[in-house]
Amino acid sequence: MNEREQGTDMKRKMTELQTQVEDLKALVNTLLSVICEEPDAEHSGAAPNLAGGPSTSYCM
């Protein structure tokens, strides 16, 4: 493989890695949004609201 091919291959790999990094950033931001917006699942209706039950609004 000559220098030109190596350079082209390196640019292609860098582009792939940059795409992966951007995808992972988007995933992390989505997960953080879900964790911060609904720490106890109370807003989504997923958890029952029991009177006298354990305290809510805790975040991990």
JOWOSUL-V608665 format. One record per residue. N is the residue number from 1. PSI is psi in whole degrees, -180 to 180 (999 if undefined). NEAR is the number of other ideal C-beta (glycine too) atoms within 12 Angstrom. Layout:
# JOWOSUL-V608665
((N | PSI | NEAR) (N | PSI | NEAR))
This chain:
# JOWOSUL-V608665
((1 | 128 | 9) (2 | 176 | 8) (3 | -37 | 9) (4 | -44 | 10) (5 | -39 | 11) (6 | -41 | 12) (7 | -43 | 13) (8 | -43 | 14) (9 | -41 | 15) (10 | -42 | 15) (11 | -41 | 14) (12 | -44 | 14) (13 | -40 | 14) (14 | -40 | 14) (15 | -42 | 14) (16 | -44 | 14) (17 | -39 | 14) (18 | -40 | 14) (19 | -44 | 14) (20 | -42 | 14) (21 | -44 | 14) (22 | -40 | 14) (23 | -42 | 14) (24 | -37 | 14) (25 | -44 | 14) (26 | -41 | 14) (27 | -45 | 14) (28 | -43 | 14) (29 | -40 | 14) (30 | -46 | 14) (31 | -41 | 15) (32 | -37 | 16) (33 | -44 | 13) (34 | -43 | 18) (35 | -44 | 16) (36 | -34 | 15) (37 | -36 | 15) (38 | 69 | 21) (39 | -28 | 20) (40 | 9 | 22) (41 | 12 | 18) (42 | -38 | 20) (43 | -27 | 15) (44 | -13 | 13) (45 | 5 | 10) (46 | -29 | 12) (47 | 136 | 17) (48 | 147 | 13) (49 | 98 | 15) (50 | 125 | 10) (51 | 134 | 7) (52 | 8 | 6) (53 | -171 | 11) (54 | 156 | 13) (55 | 150 | 10) (56 | -174 | 17) (57 | 26 | 14) (58 | 147 | 13) (59 | 139 | 14) (60 | 999 | 11))
